[in-house]
Amino acid sequence: MRSGRREIVVVGGSVAATTACDALRQEGHDGPITVLSEEAYAPYVRPPLSKAVLKGTEGAESVFMSALPAGVTLRTGARAASLDTARRRVLLADGEEVPYDGLVLATGARARRLGTSLGERVVRDLDDALALRDRLATARSAVIVGGGFLGMEIASSARSLGVEVTVVDRDPHLVRQFGRDLAARMAAAATAEGVRLVRDEDGVELLGDREITGVRTGSGAVHEADVVITAVGCRPNVEWLDGTGLATPAGVTVDSRCRVRPDIVAAGDLAARPHGPAGPRRTPHWANALDQARSAAAALVRGDEAPVHRPRPFFWTEQWGLDIKIAGEIRPGTELSVLDGSLRDADALLQWTLDGRPVAAGTVNRRVPVGRLHRLAATEPVPAA
Ligand SMILES: Cc1cc2nc3c(=O)[nH]c(=O)nc-3n(C[C@H](O)[C@H](O)[C@H](O)COP(=O)(O)OP(=O)(O)OC[C@H]3O[C@@H](n4cnc5c(N)ncnc54)[C@H](O)[C@@H]3O)c2cc1C
């Protein structure tokens, strides 16, 4: 797409959307940009919602992002309802049509829910976090369904408020994302804080209706609590693209430059990259949203001359006093080496290998430049001497 005074519309109001706006300006697009966000709020960051905001150590005002670049019009409360690719129009829920020359799809994801009850609590947006923070202030007990990084962060925050916490999962807690050894260290930290980790391969059923009062596991055990929160993954927000052929329930599949078509790009939690025989895969992490949004903006402005997107997986979590950063992917069958420090002392530099080759690296309570972690994970080439 040629740049200049062409109108670019960005649909979505979070980090992929705002990063795309910054990157479009850096790429030299000086025409108008309109951001359509369904949220009532200006763009904010989600990672603190399950951490400092839930604990109450940071207020809601701390999560808002800095201002968008000059010439960007932010429209909050503007929900895209459908897309007409032939006429290049985004149709809003109120019937308004917004024309575009270039389009960025950045509608992210929402929490996957186990049931249909409005009483099922999740932590996906600012209102979820503020409502849960207020509820935890008077709750004595909480059950969290889902022992991945998000469920365990919520558990850690709730426990720090003095709430009795049980975390139920069908898989071993944290193992899928952190591998067996690091997950065991994190789980030990949780149990040392008095948290109960329950595993039931048959999953759970939520009990109650308007307010969920507990869960029944597949083995029949009932865990009641004042608050029940589910943290069982996320679903891409793609329904507004129905009928365009651009999306599947698994997300919007992009090419090696984050393009969907020459005039449409996608980035962040809704974008799925081709991933071998298993098919396209989303990477719902903060750093991925940043990287993809930059690649997508470059592709919209420069077309085939834009660099190919090189994924550099990176994510972090904070729980139980452990500040953990991971570059690369800890796949099944990887072996962990502690390069320095020790897991027991919660101070370590880590590397995972698969068939003798590095695939991931991480830190526990250590400051190491992200570039170094990527080099240890072999997700970034070692610079020439
Ligand atoms: C509580 C929480 C904690 C997290 N912690 C970490 C962490 O520690 N480390 C990490 O790496 N990642 C973390 N993540 C993941 C990270 O926040 C996401 O990967 C990131 O927010 C994805 O950004 P996005 O812009 O693609 O999508 P989202 O953040 O999902 O934003 C999409 C935006 O589009 C809007 N939208 C949706 N549909 C429409 C529509 N039809 N029309 C208009 N607007 C629409 C939504 O309202 C939303 O504002 C966390 C996520 C959550 C929820």
The ligand as a Tripos MOL2 file, in Angstrom:
@<TRIPOS>MOLECULE
LIG
   53    58     1     0     0
SMALL
NO_CHARGES

@<TRIPOS>ATOM
      1 C1         -4.7810  -10.2400   33.3800 C.3       1 LIG1
      2 C2         -3.7410  -10.4500   32.3060 C.ar      1 LIG1
      3 C3         -2.3950  -10.5260   32.6510 C.ar      1 LIG1
      4 C4         -1.4340  -10.7240   31.6680 C.ar      1 LIG1
      5 N1         -0.1180  -10.8120   32.0440 N.ar      1 LIG1
      6 C5          0.8200  -11.0330   31.1020 C.ar      1 LIG1
      7 C6          2.1860  -11.1650   31.4740 C.ar      1 LIG1
      8 O1          2.5420  -11.0930   32.6450 O.2       1 LIG1
      9 N2          3.0980  -11.3840   30.4860 N.ar      1 LIG1
     10 C7          2.7390  -11.4770   29.1660 C.ar      1 LIG1
     11 O2          3.6090  -11.6750   28.3050 O.2       1 LIG1
     12 N3          1.4460  -11.3540   28.7810 N.ar      1 LIG1
     13 C8          0.4800  -11.1380   29.7140 C.ar      1 LIG1
     14 N4         -0.8350  -11.0230   29.3430 N.ar      1 LIG1
     15 C9         -1.1960  -11.1130   27.9030 C.3       1 LIG1
     16 C10        -1.1510   -9.7350   27.2230 C.3       1 LIG1
     17 O3         -1.7550   -8.7600   28.0110 O.3       1 LIG1
     18 C11        -1.8630   -9.8570   25.8640 C.3       1 LIG1
     19 O4         -1.0820  -10.7260   25.0680 O.3       1 LIG1
     20 C12        -2.0280   -8.5050   25.1770 C.3       1 LIG1
     21 O5         -2.8910   -7.6720   25.8980 O.3       1 LIG1
     22 C13        -2.5830   -8.6950   23.7560 C.3       1 LIG1
     23 O6         -2.8180   -7.4410   23.1900 O.3       1 LIG1
     24 P1         -3.8320   -7.2490   21.9650 P.3       1 LIG1
     25 O7         -3.8220   -5.7890   21.6720 O.co2     1 LIG1
     26 O8         -3.5070   -8.2010   20.8880 O.co2     1 LIG1
     27 O9         -5.2530   -7.7280   22.4840 O.3       1 LIG1
     28 P2         -6.1790   -7.2970   23.7740 P.3       1 LIG1
     29 O10        -5.2630   -6.8620   24.8610 O.co2     1 LIG1
     30 O11        -7.0700   -8.4330   23.9340 O.co2     1 LIG1
     31 O12        -6.9310   -6.0420   23.2120 O.3       1 LIG1
     32 C14        -7.9000   -6.1090   22.1980 C.3       1 LIG1
     33 C15        -8.7120   -4.8350   22.2380 C.3       1 LIG1
     34 O13        -9.6480   -4.8390   21.1620 O.3       1 LIG1
     35 C16       -10.9350   -4.4830   21.6600 C.3       1 LIG1
     36 N5        -11.9540   -5.1050   20.7970 N.ar      1 LIG1
     37 C17       -12.3240   -6.4050   20.7620 C.ar      1 LIG1
     38 N6        -13.2920   -6.5970   19.8410 N.ar      1 LIG1
     39 C18       -13.5360   -5.3890   19.2840 C.ar      1 LIG1
     40 C19       -14.4280   -4.9430   18.2600 C.ar      1 LIG1
     41 N7        -15.2630   -5.7860   17.6270 N.pl3     1 LIG1
     42 N8        -14.4170   -3.6300   17.9240 N.ar      1 LIG1
     43 C20       -13.5690   -2.7580   18.5500 C.ar      1 LIG1
     44 N9        -12.7160   -3.1340   19.5350 N.ar      1 LIG1
     45 C21       -12.6850   -4.4410   19.8870 C.ar      1 LIG1
     46 C22       -10.9310   -5.0270   23.0720 C.3       1 LIG1
     47 O14       -11.9200   -4.4170   23.8680 O.3       1 LIG1
     48 C23        -9.5180   -4.6730   23.5130 C.3       1 LIG1
     49 O15        -9.4240   -3.3460   23.9380 O.3       1 LIG1
     50 C24        -1.8230  -10.8380   30.3090 C.ar      1 LIG1
     51 C25        -3.1880  -10.7760   29.9600 C.ar      1 LIG1
     52 C26        -4.1380  -10.5870   30.9460 C.ar      1 LIG1
     53 C27        -5.6030  -10.5330   30.5630 C.3       1 LIG1
@<TRIPOS>BOND
     1     1     2 1
     2     2     3 ar
     3     2    52 ar
     4     3     4 ar
     5     4     5 ar
     6     4    50 ar
     7     5     6 ar
     8     6     7 ar
     9     6    13 1
    10     7     8 2
    11     7     9 ar
    12     9    10 ar
    13    10    11 2
    14    10    12 ar
    15    12    13 ar
    16    13    14 ar
    17    14    15 1
    18    14    50 ar
    19    15    16 1
    20    16    17 1
    21    16    18 1
    22    18    19 1
    23    18    20 1
    24    20    21 1
    25    20    22 1
    26    22    23 1
    27    23    24 1
    28    24    25 2
    29    24    26 1
    30    24    27 1
    31    27    28 1
    32    28    29 2
    33    28    30 1
    34    28    31 1
    35    31    32 1
    36    32    33 1
    37    33    34 1
    38    33    48 1
    39    34    35 1
    40    35    36 1
    41    35    46 1
    42    36    37 ar
    43    36    45 ar
    44    37    38 ar
    45    38    39 ar
    46    39    40 ar
    47    39    45 ar
    48    40    41 1
    49    40    42 ar
    50    42    43 ar
    51    43    44 ar
    52    44    45 ar
    53    46    47 1
    54    46    48 1
    55    48    49 1
    56    50    51 ar
    57    51    52 ar
    58    52    53 1
@<TRIPOS>SUBSTRUCTURE
     1 LIG1         1 GROUP 0 **** ****
